[in-house]
């Protein structure tokens, strides 16, 4: 019996190591002290959703919303472990770039959102695949990624935040799925190597500077109604290709 109990304890310890969270479900506010509770941007939302913050799985940090869905909030590019096939240790003499495939589920729950700056500001990420089921990528999720060349977005995607790919100077192609209806401001601002852009036919608005200073842009594929498309200022290269002006 003692051996069985010891084995069960070891299994429990391994499970906690693979998936762990920093706090319990609460009223939506992380434990920052009474004087540091963040403001709720949605004034119409009187009741905050239950959120479990700072959960850990391999290289990922994530939040759990209502016990049902996962939001990826950070990625540890120095992570080394059993799941290190999607990560690499930092070499002091040479920076190793990595290719990441985000899991579609963590701890049995679907990944539905990539949070703000989750993969931002690094020179390690070369390619990333976002799984089907993700419906939102928040502001600046991939902001300032010097080495990012390839992004695979899911057909389930509905919402892109501002500056998601702002200053990704190595990004060469981007396909925006059919479910997206609006391209937000500065989405690909300063994507200097962007050559080919495919825009889903449901898009009706391209906001200010979404493709500002995309000096290499040569091809824009758009099967929607160009006459119904609003293109705001700061999208000169795109406007010239699509509208001839």
C-alpha positions in Angstrom: 0.0 0.0 0.0 2.9 2.4 0.8 4.3 1.8 -2.7 1.0 2.5 -4.3 0.6 5.7 -2.3 4.1 6.8 -3.3 3.4 6.2 -7.0 0.2 8.2 -6.8 2.1 11.1 -5.2 4.7 11.0 -7.9 2.0 11.1 -10.6 0.4 14.1 -8.9 3.7 15.9 -8.7 4.3 15.4 -12.4 0.9 16.7 -13.3 1.3 19.8 -11.3 4.7 20.4 -12.9 3.3 20.2 -16.4 0.2 22.4 -15.8 0.0 24.9 -12.9 -1.7 28.2 -12.2 -0.8 31.2 -10.1 -4.2 31.8 -8.6 -7.7 30.6 -8.1 -10.8 31.6 -10.0 -11.9 35.0 -8.9 -13.9 38.1 -10.0 -11.6 38.8 -12.9 -8.9 40.9 -11.1 -5.4 39.5 -10.5 -4.0 39.7 -7.0 -2.2 43.0 -7.3 -3.4 44.6 -4.0 -6.5 46.6 -3.2 -5.0 49.8 -4.7 -3.8 48.2 -8.0 -6.9 46.6 -9.4 -6.9 47.3 -13.2 -9.8 49.2 -14.7 -12.4 47.4 -16.6 -12.4 48.8 -20.1 -15.9 47.5 -20.9 -18.1 49.8 -18.9 -21.2 47.8 -19.9 -19.9 44.6 -18.4 -21.2 44.8 -14.9 -20.2 41.3 -14.0 -16.6 40.3 -14.7 -15.9 36.8 -16.0 -14.1 34.4 -13.8 -10.4 34.2 -14.8 -7.6 32.0 -13.6 -4.3 33.9 -14.2 -0.7 32.9 -14.9 -1.2 29.2 -15.5 1.9 27.4 -16.8 2.3 24.7 -19.4 5.7 24.0 -20.9 6.9 27.3 -22.4 3.4 28.9 -22.3 1.8 31.2 -19.7 -2.0 31.4 -20.1 -5.2 32.5 -18.5 -8.3 30.3 -18.2 -11.6 32.1 -18.8 -14.8 30.8 -17.1 -13.1 27.4 -16.8 -13.8 26.9 -20.5 -11.3 28.6 -22.8 -7.6 29.4 -22.8 -5.8 32.7 -23.6 -2.1 32.5 -24.3 -0.4 35.5 -22.5 3.3 34.8 -22.8 5.9 32.4 -24.2 9.3 31.6 -22.6 11.9 31.4 -25.4 14.5 30.1 -23.0 12.3 27.1 -21.9 13.9 23.7 -22.0 12.0 20.6 -21.1 10.0 17.7 -22.3 8.1 20.0 -24.7 11.2 21.7 -26.0 10.6 20.6 -29.6 8.9 24.0 -30.0 11.6 26.0 -28.2 15.4 26.2 -27.9 17.9 27.2 -25.3 19.5 30.5 -25.7 23.1 30.2 -27.0 25.3 32.9 -25.7 27.3 33.1 -28.9 24.6 32.6 -31.5 20.9 33.3 -31.4 18.8 30.3 -32.5 15.5 31.1 -34.1 12.6 28.8 -33.4 9.4 27.7 -35.2 6.3 27.4 -32.9 3.1 25.5 -33.4 0.6 26.7 -30.7 -1.4 23.8 -29.3 -5.1 23.8 -30.0 -5.8 22.7 -26.4 -4.1 23.0 -23.0 -5.2 20.9 -20.1 -8.2 19.8 -22.2 -9.4 23.3 -22.8 -9.5 25.0 -26.3 -7.1 27.8 -27.0 -9.3 30.7 -28.3 -7.2 33.8 -27.9 -3.6 35.0 -28.3 -3.2 37.8 -25.7 -1.6 41.2 -25.9 2.2 41.1 -26.5 2.1 37.3 -25.9 5.0 36.8 -28.4 6.2 40.4 -28.7 9.6 42.0 -28.7 12.1 39.2 -29.5 14.5 38.1 -32.2 14.0 34.4 -31.8 10.7 33.7 -33.4 11.0 32.8 -37.1 7.6 31.1 -37.8 4.4 30.5 -36.0 1.2 28.5 -36.6 -1.9 29.5 -34.8 -4.4 26.6 -34.4 -8.0 26.4 -35.6 -10.3 27.5 -32.8 -8.4 30.8 -32.1 -10.9 33.6 -32.8 -8.9 36.6 -31.5 -5.3 37.9 -31.6 -5.0 40.9 -29.3 -3.0 44.2 -29.7 0.7 43.9 -30.4 0.8 40.1 -30.0 3.8 39.8 -32.3 5.0 43.4 -32.1 8.7 43.9 -32.7 9.7 40.4 -33.9 12.9 40.9 -35.9 13.1 37.4 -37.3 9.5 36.5 -37.9 9.1 35.4 -41.6 6.0 33.2 -41.6 2.6 33.3 -39.9 -0.1 30.8 -40.4 -3.5 32.2 -39.3 -6.5 30.0 -38.7 -9.8 30.2 -40.6 -11.6 30.6 -37.3 -10.0 34.0 -36.7 -12.5 36.8 -36.3 -10.6 39.7 -34.6 -7.2 41.2 -35.1 -5.9 43.8 -32.6 -3.9 47.0 -33.4 -0.2 46.6 -34.2 -0.3 42.8 -34.1 2.6 42.6 -36.6 4.0 46.1 -36.1 7.7 46.2 -37.0 8.1 42.6 -38.1 10.7 43.6 -40.8 11.3 40.0 -42.0 7.7 39.1 -42.6 7.3 38.3 -46.3 3.7 37.1 -46.8 0.4 37.4 -44.8 -3.0 35.7 -45.4 -5.9 37.3 -43.6 -8.7 34.8 -43.2 -12.3 35.2 -44.5 -13.7 35.6 -41.0 -12.0 39.0 -40.4 -14.1 42.0 -41.4 -11.8 44.9 -40.4 -8.1 45.3 -40.5 -7.0 47.5 -37.6 -4.7 50.5 -37.4 -0.9 49.8 -37.8 -1.5 46.1 -38.2 1.7 45.6 -40.4 3.3 49.1 -40.0 7.0 48.9 -40.8 6.8 45.3 -42.3 9.6 46.3 -44.7 9.9 42.8 -46.4 6.1 42.2 -46.9 5.7 41.3 -50.6 2.4 39.4 -50.8 -0.8 40.1 -49.0 -4.0 38.2 -49.2 -7.1 39.8 -47.7 -10.3 37.9 -46.9 -13.3 38.9 -49.0 -15.3 39.9 -45.9 -13.0 42.8 -45.1 -14.8 46.2 -45.5 -12.3 48.5 -43.8 -8.5 48.9 -43.7 -7.7 51.3 -40.9 -5.0 54.0 -40.7 -1.4 52.9 -41.4 -2.4 49.2 -41.4 0.3 48.7 -44.1 2.3 51.8 -43.6 5.8 51.7 -45.0 5.4 48.2 -46.5 7.9 49.3 -49.2 8.3 45.8 -50.7 4.6 45.2 -51.2 4.0 44.0 -54.8 0.9 41.7 -54.7 -2.4 42.2 -53.0 -5.1 39.5 -53.4 -8.6 40.6 -52.6 -11.8 38.9 -53.9 -14.2 41.2 -52.2 -16.0 44.3 -53.4 -13.3 46.9 -53.9 -15.9 49.7 -54.4 -17.2 49.0 -50.9 -13.8 48.9 -49.3 -12.8 51.8 -47.0 -9.0 52.4 -47.0 -7.9 55.0 -44.5 -4.7 57.1 -44.9 -1.2 55.7 -44.5 -1.8 52.7 -46.8 -0.2 54.2 -50.0 1.3 51.0 -51.5 -1.8 49.0 -50.9 -4.1 51.7 -52.3 -2.0 52.0 -55.4 -2.2 48.3 -56.1 -5.9 47.8 -55.3 -7.3 51.2 -56.5 -4.6 52.4 -58.9 -4.0 55.5 -56.9 
